[in-house]
């Protein structure tokens, strides 16, 4: 006799209900669309008619991507449960190591022209009434939005998809050398700072495997980006913007 109780997955187990269809393109969209929207809008920034267009363009990008992420907020369930304090502390420490890698490795690896370059925008060129609102929006995108959509794509979706195309069957936190290596390599090729990005991808793959917590990776990513944002504002090293 079939039980009338709802299926509740064990901690760390797949959230796919037995008997349901395997994950397909429709299940991938919530992970892929916010990330793809961000990448497309970021690439379009290279076609702006002048630097003065960057602040409103960036603000529009944050708004659009945030709305898209909200529409696909079902993926945010991947962030549960909240890990213990020791895991959050480890995530914070890894985030600070990532920050050090990005800043200290500068000049120790060759630039790859085909990876492009970042928009180096100095907010002090803005009118005083707009400078700090733009900085606030820039930090919101850097510290809150980017870590969320990137970790959902890289460490929740792509890692599991590389292990099994029916990624929904793979528990969050399962890791293989191939999944860690491929996601880290692609992550590196999506950043001008390819060497720090490669090491960062490997560190966050390790953190995910070690903690079995996607929220730990999001927190670590946020800590790294916040530290980098503070560094940029303190040193006026706008190339990291």
HUHUVEN-V960515 format. One record per helix or strand of 3 or more residues. SS is the DSSP state (@ for helix, = for strand). FROM is the first residue (numbers start at 1). TO is the last residue. If there is no record, write none. Layout:
ss->SS from->FROM to->TO
ss->SS from->FROM to->TO
//
This chain:
ss->@ from->25 to->47
ss->@ from->51 to->71
ss->@ from->73 to->79
ss->@ from->85 to->104
ss->@ from->113 to->115
ss->@ from->123 to->125
ss->@ from->128 to->163
ss->@ from->167 to->169
ss->@ from->177 to->189
ss->@ from->194 to->211
ss->@ from->214 to->235
ss->@ from->238 to->240
//
